[in-house]
């Protein structure tokens, strides 16, 4: 980016802060969960329309050519532009009842922006406003406003619908060559930017298991086949995947989040159902873990006289950052005027992110911006009823995205 663009960038961003904060708080007050983001999408479209930015919607739904995802394109201003840069924001909220007294508290019972997607979306709207004021834009920029990150795989569906493929598919302009996304992070101080090379977040597969035995009287277990005891052994044995199947320097989490069987004190039930998730950071480990899990469940049930049925649900892939793009984030964060620190994220987290689907298509980097400050210590965690995106972090996110678009 030419030095001539650096001095006005921070002032352009700061000039937008109040209005982007207003948009963010409006979105917070009107949350919409996965695949229902109609109002949010309309807000995005209206803001893009005011700027004269070409865009299209009906992307990222369960079926092709459906959904409320929006793709917009800002052309370069030079004759020989660089790579097309993709910037992504997620739009959906969570089915959580908000527990706060802020003025912009959710107006929708049982739904709230507990993961900061209202902040991410508003930041990208702000980026559009700033970029359109710049006379020199060396790269074409594609903005991706994505639905259904919270379990719906909206990133995968936006890729399916051609969001990164340019004019040749269902998008705009040239195909995206580099992709970036951000997330507000309560565990980082305000003004801090962080990322890491390689895996940042885990693959997030889930499973549903039914263990079937023979029902009978609790006083006569020898006449029954107890699926509860079988399930207890399976739960315990599955933990050996992390301790004995996985190399010590790798990471696997096997969590059973739901165990349900029976309804009476004195009855051994016929079935026990189990639900849970498995998190991995390596694709080969992901495959090996799945294979070993099926063996433990099916053979473990058989050893106890039961029959097990496993439904495996492929979740998000590993969110893996390109090394060169992670270095780019670090360099830009060091140059940014509105960020005050860059930290390499020390180790991958076992949460998941469907930004991973973009990273499978083009060199990409997902990075974190800090939200916490002494006045709110500890800062409410993601996916908790007290969370609210810190509006003071908006300029940091905007500057990072603008500089990436111009890099």
N, C-alpha and C positions, 0 to 999 in steps of 0.2 A: 504494500500500500504506500503510495507516495506520501512524503512527509507533509505535503500541503493539506492532506485530509485530516491529519491528526489533531491540530489545534481546535477546529470547530466541532469535532465529533462529540466530545464530552459535553460541550455546551448545548448542542442540538439534543442530546439525550436528556440532559437535565431539564430542558425546556418542555419536554414531553412527560416528565415524571408525574405531575399532578393529574393529567388527563389519563395516563395509563393506569395510575392508581385507581382512579374513578372506575375505569372499565373493569379492572381486576376485582374490585369490591362488588360491582354489579354482578359479575359472573359468580362470585362467591355466594351471593345472596340467592342465586337461581341455579343451583346445581342440577346436573342431569347425568344419570348413570349410563353405562355402556350401551351403545346403539340407540340412545334416545336424545342425543345432543342437538336437537333441532334449534332451540333458541340460541344456544352457544354458537352454532354454525351460522345462524343469521346475523349475530353480532359481528362475527369475523367477516362475513360477506359484506355487510354494510360498511365496515371500516375500510376494507379493501376497495370497495366501490368509490368511496369518497376520495381515495388516492388515485383512482383511475388505473388500478392494477387488474390485469386480466386474471380471471380465476374460474374454476369450475368446482362443482360439488357433486353429490350423489356418489361418493367414493367411500371405501372402507367399511361397507355394510357386510352383513352375513353372506349375501349373494352379490355377484358382480353388478356394478352400476346401481347400487343402493347405498344407503348410509348417509351420514352427515359430514364426512370428511371433505376438506377443502384443499385444493392445490392451487397455488398462485405463482406467477412468474414475473420477475423484475428483470428486464434486459440490461445488458451492459451498455455503457455509453461510448465505448471505443470500437475501432474498426476491427481489431484483432483481439477479441476477448480471450480470457483465460478459461479454465475449467468452470463448468456450471456447478455452483455450490448449493447443496441442499441443507435447509434448516428446518428442524421439526419441533412441533409443540403438541402435546396431548391435551385433550379437552374434557375428558369424562371425570365424573365425581364418584363417590363411593356410597354404598347403602349403610351409612352410619348416622346416628342422631347427634347433631352438634350440641355440645355442652359448653357454651360460652355466652357472654352478654355483650359481645361486640355489636356495633351499630349495623354492620353488614352481615349479621348472622344469617344462616340459611333460612329461607322462607318455605322450604319444602320439607315436611316431616319425614324423618328417616333417611335423609340424603344430605350429604355435605361434601365440600372440597377438602378432604382430609389428607390429600397427597400433594397439594400445591399445583394442580394442573391449571387452575385459574390464573396462577402466577405465570406459568409457562406460556399459556396462550396469550396473555396480555403482553408479555415481553416480546413475543414474535410480532404482534400487532405494532408495538412500538418500534421494533426494528424496521418494519415496512415503512413506517412514517419517516424515520431518519434516512433510510436508504434513498427514498424518493426525493429527498432534499439535496442529495449530493450530485454535483455536476460530473464527478468522475467516479464511475463504477467500472472497474476493470473486468469483473466477472458477471455473467448472468447468474441470477439467484432464484432458486425454486423454494417456495415456502410451503411446508406440509403441515396442515392442521389436522391432526389425527384423532379419530374417535377410539373408544373401547380399548384403552391400554390396560385397564384393571380387569384382566381375565378374558377379554374378548379377542385378543390378538389383532387389534386394529392395525398395527404396523405391518403385519403379514398381509392383511387385506388391502392396505394402501399400496403395497408393492405389487400384489396381484392385479390391482386395478390400474397399474401403470404410472403411479405417481412419480417414479424416478426415471421413467423411460422417455420422456420428452414427446415431441410432436409425433414420433413414429408410433406411439402407443396412445395413451389416454391423458398425457400430461401436456406441458407447454415447453417450447424452446428445445435446447439440446438436452440429451440425457445427463442426469446428475452424475458427477464424477467423484465428489467428496460429500460426506454427510455428517452433520453435527446435531446433537441434542443435549439439553441440560436438565438438571433436576435440582430444586431447592433442597438443601441438606441441613437438618436441625443440629447435627453433631459438629458442624463446622462454624467457626466465627463469621459474622457478617463481614463481607469484603474479601473472603478467602475463596479461591478457585482451586479445585482439586480433581485429579483424574489419575489413571494408571495405565501402563502399557499392558496389552494382553487382556486376560479376563478381568472384568470389573464386577460383574454380577453373574449369578448362576443360572443354569438351566432349571426349569421349574415344572417337572413332570408330576402328575398326580395319579392316584390309583383308587379303585373301588374293589373290595374283596368280599365275597360271600363264602363263608365256611358252613357247610351243611353236615349235620350229624343225625342222630335219632333222638327224638323228644321222649321224655318220660318223667317219672316221679323222682324228685331230688333225693329221696331216701333210698333209692335203688339204682345208683349210678352204673352198676354192673350190667343192668338191662338196657342202658342207653349208650349213645355215643355223644360225648359232650363237646360241642363246638366252642364253648367258652374256654375250656382248658386248652384245646388245640390252638385257639387264637392267642392265648397268653404265651404259649411256646413260640408261635410264629413271630409275635411282636419282639420277644427277646432274641430269637435267632437272627432276625433281620438286622439287629444292631451289629452283628458280626460282619456285615458288609463293609461298614466303615472301619472296624478294628482289625479285620483279618483278610478281607478281599482287596481293599484299597491300599495302595502304597502310602506309607506314612507322610510323605510330602505332598500328597494330593488331598482333596477335601470331598467328603460325601456327607450329606445329612439325610437320614431316614426318619421321618416323623409320622406317627399315627395320630391324627387329629380327632378321630371319631371312632368309638367302639360301641356297638349297640347290640344287645341280645336280651330277649325275654322280657317278661313284665310281672313275674310272680316270685315270691320267696322260695317256693317249694316245687318249682318246675325246672327241669333241665330243658332248655329250648332246642328247637330243631336247627335254627340258624343263628349265626353271629355275623354282622357286617362291620367291615373296617374301612375307613377312609384315611387318606394321608397324602403326603408329598415327599418326593425325593429330589434333592438339590445336588447338582454336580457342576464342576468347573472345566471339565475336559470332555470332548466328544467321545473319545475312546472309553473313558471311565463311565460316561453316561450309558453307552451300549453294554459294557460289561456289568454294570450295576443292575440294569434292567434284566439281563439274562439270569444273574445270580438271584435276584429278588423272586422271579418266577419259580426257580428251583426250590428256594426255601419255603415259599408259600404252598406250592402244590405238593411237594414231597413231604413237607412238615405236616400238612393236613392228613395226607395219606397214612403217615406213620402213626397218627392218633385215631385212625379209623374214619376220618372225615373226607369230604370232597371239597376242594377249593376252586372257585371261579374268580379269575382276576381280570378286571377291565383296566387297561393301562391307557392313560390319557397324555399324549405328548403335549408338553407345555412349551414355554418360550425357550429358544436356544440360549446358550451362553452369550452374554453381552461382552464381546471381545473387541477391544480397541486396537486399531492399527497403530503400530509403534511410531511411524512418522507423524501421523495425525495427533497422537498424544504429545509428541514433542512440539508440534505446532501450537497446541493448546497452552503448553507450559510457556512457550516464548511469548505468545500474545498476552497471556495473563501477566507476565512480567512487565510488558510494555503498557498495559492498560492503565489509564489514569484513575479510574473509579474503583478498581480492585486494589487491594493493598497487600495481598499475599498469595503465593501459589504453593501448594503442597502436593507432593506425590502421595496418592492414597496408599496407605501402607500394605493393605491386603484386600483381596476380593471380598465382597459381601455375598451372602447366600440368598439375598432377595433376587427377584427377577425383573426384567424390563423387556418390553417387546420392541424397543429400539434395536434389539439384537437382529431383527429381520433385515433392517437397512444395512447393518454391518456385514451381513452375509452377501450383499449385492455389490457394495462399493466400499473403498477405504473410508472408515468412519471413526468418530470418537464421541463418546458420551462422557460428559463431565458434570461436576457438582459445584454449586455455589452456596456459600455459607449463609445461614439464616439467624444464628443465635447471637445474642448480645447480653451484656450484664443485666440489663433491665428485665430480661425474661430468662432467668436461669433457674432450673433447666428449661430449655425451650421444648414445648410440647412435641412429641414424636409424630412421625408419619403414621397415618391410619389410626389416629387417636381422636376422640371427640373434642379435644381442646386445641387441635392444630389450626393455625391460620398462617398463610404465606406472609413473610415479612416484606412489606412494601419497600423498605429501605434497600432490599436486594435487587429490585427491578433495574436500576441503572447499571449495576454490575452485569447482570444477564444481558441487557441490551447492548452494552459496549462489547462484550465478548462475542455475541452473535454478529454484530456489525463488523467488527474487525475480522472475524472468520470469513464473512461474505466478501470482504475486500482483500483478503490475503492471497 
